[in-house]
Amino acid sequence: MNNANYLQMLEAARSDALVEMQMPIAKLMQMGIQLFVLRYELDYLKALDLEEIVTVKSWFYDINRLKGFWRQEVYNQKGELCFKANFTVVHASEGKAKRLSPEVFEHFKQFLEREEA
């Protein structure tokens, strides 16, 4: 699979994760909240075929009111880890960085999966 396709897959999986968190992008937009990707760190571990069915797992491993730190892992049909990404999103409003309200922050914290040391 072409490297650029991984980013599209990650974006779609992140949107799905937000739906599962009961904070779909449409709801965030209604609340005046934007999520801007600040940084990606990508590790290509094993090749994927273009039409292979994959599983993408997405979660916060840390969050504060200004930034969310996400991990995503892509597994092939055999359950092998093929790709992983860490990325940082900045919470924003009207195109400028802005802290999440305490209520939204507490909601997102419910889905936090801390990394084990």
Secondary structure, DSSP 4 states (H G I P E B T S, - for coil): --HHHHHHHHHHHHHHHHHHTT--HHHHHHTT-EEEEEEEEEEE-S---TT---EEEEEEEEE-SSEEEEEEEEE-TT--EEEEEEEEEEEEETTEE-PPPHHHHHHHHTTB-PPP-
